[in-house]
Amino acid sequence: MAATDMPGVTEGLRKLDLALIVDDHPLFCDALALTLRAVAGVARVETAGRLEPAIARLDLTPAPDVVVLDLNLPDVTGLDGLIRLKAVAGAVPVVVVSSLADNRVIGAALKAGAAGFIPKHSGRDAFRAAFDALRRGEVALPDGFAFPTDPLAPASRQEEAVARLSLLTRQQARILELICEGLLNKQIAYDLSIAETTVKAHVTAIMRKLGVQSRTQAVLMAREASFASLMPEGD
C-alpha cells in the first residue's frame, strides 16, 4: 500500500547506491542488508547501532540515498530518534523498520515524517513493494494499516506533540534531550561546547515552537512522543 499525502513523501528515489541501517542488532542488520541488496538493488550498506553515530554519518559524504531506522535504540526513546534523524537527514528518506507495528505507532511515525513503515516480521515481498513505492515518490504503508476515517477529528495530545517536536532544528532537538536528562543551561553549554547565552536562546526558541511556558512543560511534551504515550494502559 502507498500514500501520497503524508509528510515523508519524497520526489521518488532516483538511485539506491547507498543505504544506512540504524539498528543495534548485528544479525538483523546483516539480514536486512542482504534483503535490501536483493529486492531494492542497493549497492552498498552501512550500519550504525545508535542514533548519535547515525547522525554523525549523515554529516559525511557521500550521503546515503535512504536511511532504514529501528525505533527502539539504546540511546533514544520512542519517536525521538526519528524526529532528530529527520532534522538532519533533510531530503534523504527515512524508512522505519520496527517490531512495534501497532497502528498507533505506525501512524505516529508517518506523521513524524517517516517515508514508510515496514514491520520487522515482513517478508521480502513487503520490502520490495515498499521500495517500489518510494521510487514512485509515495509513502510505503504496511498491509492492514488504515488512516483515521475522520480527517477533521482534532489531533490527539500525542499527535500534537509529534507535530511540534518535528519543528525543532537538530541543535534544538539535542538541547531538549539534555533538558529531559535534567541538565542545566551551564551543563548543556559545556557538553555542546557552546556559550551559555546560546543555550538560553535555543531554550527560548524551543519553548516557542512547542507552545509551552516552562522547561517542565517542554519535558512533558517530549514524553508525549514516547512509546508509552502511544499505548493506552492495558495494552
N, C-alpha and C positions, 0 to 999 in steps of 0.2 A: 504494500500500500504506500501511497505517497501523497503529499500535500504541497501546495504552493503558496500558502498564505501565512506561514509561520516565520518567526524571527530568524531562524537558521537557514532559510533558503539561500542558496548560492546562485551564481550565474551558470553553474554547470562545471564539472571538473574537466578541464581540457587535457590534463595529464595526471598520471599517478606514478610518478617516478619514485617518490619517497613518502613513506608513512611513518609517523611517530606513534608508537603504542605506549600508553601510560597505564601501567598495571604492575602491582607488586608481586605477582605470582609468575615466576620464570617459566614454568611448564606451560601455563596458559599463553604467555607471550609467544613461546615457540610455536604452539599450535595455531595461534591467531596469525602469526607471521606466515606460516605455510598456507593458511586459508586465503589471506589477502593476495599472496602471490598467485595462487591457483585460480581464484574466482574474480579478482579485481585487476589482475595484471600489474600489481605493484612490483617495481624492480628492486627497491631497497627498503629495508625496515630497520628502524632504530627503536630502542626501548628506554623507558625511564620508570623507575619503581616508585617514585614520589612526585608530588606536584612541583616542588621547587626546582629539581633538575629539569623537569619538562619545560618550565617557564624559561629557565636559562638556555635550554636548547633552542627555543623559539627566537632568541636574540641572535642566533648564529645563521650563517648562510652555508649552503642553500636552505631555505625554509622548507619544511615538509609540505607536501601537497594536501595532506589530510592528517588529522590527529584522531586517534582512537582512544577514548578515555574510559577508565573504570571509575565509577563514582566513589567507591569505597577504598580510599587510600590511607596509608598510615598518618599522613600529615595534614589531612583535611577532613571536615565533617559535612555530610550532606551535599548540597548543591554548591557549596563554597568553592570547591575545586573547579567546577565547570564555569562558574561566574568569573573567577580570577583568570582562568585559562583563556576564556573568550576575550577578556580585556587585553590580552597580549597577542592572541592569535590573529586578530584583525580579520582579513578575508579568508584565512585558512579555515575550512570547515572542521568542526569538532563533532565526531560521532561517538555517542555513548554506547558502550557495550558493557552491560551490567547484569548481575543476577537479581537485582532489585527491580523486577519487571512488573510491579503493581501499576495499574493505570494512573494512579495519582503521581507516582514517581516519574513515569514516562511523560505525562502532561507537564509536570513542573520542569523537567529537563528541557523539553521543547520550548517552553515559554522563556527559559533562561538562555535560549539561543543555540541549543544543540541542532546540528544539521541532520540528525537522525538518531534513532534508538534501536539497538539490536539486543535482545535478551541473550545472555551468555549461553543458554542451552540451545540456541538456534543451530540448525544445520547449514551446510554450505549454500543451499539454495536461497536461504534467507539473506545470507551475506551478499550473494550475487545480486539478488533483487534490490537490496539496499544500495549497493554501489551503482547499479544501473540507474536508480532514481537520482542519486547525487549527480551523476553525469548529465542528467536531464535538467538539473537545477531545481530538483524537488527535495523536500524533506522526506527522509525514509522512515516510515512508520511500521511497527511490527503488526503482524496479523492479529486481529481481535481488538486492536486499540480504537477507541472512538472518542472524538472530541465531545465536550458538553453540548447537549442538544439546544440549549438556550444561550445564544451568543450575547444576549442583553443582560444576562444574570450578573449581578455585581461580583467583582473579584473577591476571593477569599483573602483572609489576612496573609496566608502563605503566598498566594499569587501576587498580592500587592508588594510583599517583602521582596520576592524574587525580582519583580519588575524594577523596584527602586535600587536594589543591590546591583543590578546589571548596569546601572548608570555610572557606577564608580569607575574611576581610572585604575590602572594597575597599581600605582602607588597608594591610592586611597584604599583600595581593597586590602593591600598588605598592612596599612596602618590600622584599619578596622580589625583585622585579625589580631594584631598585637594589643589593641584595646580590649578585645574579647579575652585575651590572656591575662588582663589585669595590669598591663604596663602603663606607667605614667608617661607624659609627654617627654620628659627628660630621658627616660629609659628608651623610648621609641627613637628619639633623636640619636642616641648613642648606637643603638642596634642598626639603624639605617644609614649612619654617618651623614646626617643632615642637621641643619640648625633647628633648635627648639622652636624658633619662630615659624619655620617652615612647617613643622609638625602641627602647630596651632592653626595655621592657615588651612592645612589639609583637613584637620578635625572640623573646622567650621564649615568647609565645603561638604564634607561627608554628612554632617547633620542636616545641612540644607537639602542635599539630594535625597536623603532618607526621610525628610519631613519630620524630624524629631528635634527635641529641645535639649537633650542631655546625652552624655555618654552611655548612661544606663539604658536609655531608650534605644540607642543605636545597637547596643549589645543584644537587647531583646529582639530587635528586628532581625539581626543576623541569625539568631537562633530559630527564627521562623523558617529559615531555609534549611534547617537540619532534617534528617530523615525522621526524627521523632515527630516533627510537626506535620509530616506528610501522612503519618499513620495514626488514625484515631485509636484511643485506648481500646484494648480488646483484640486488636489485630494480631 
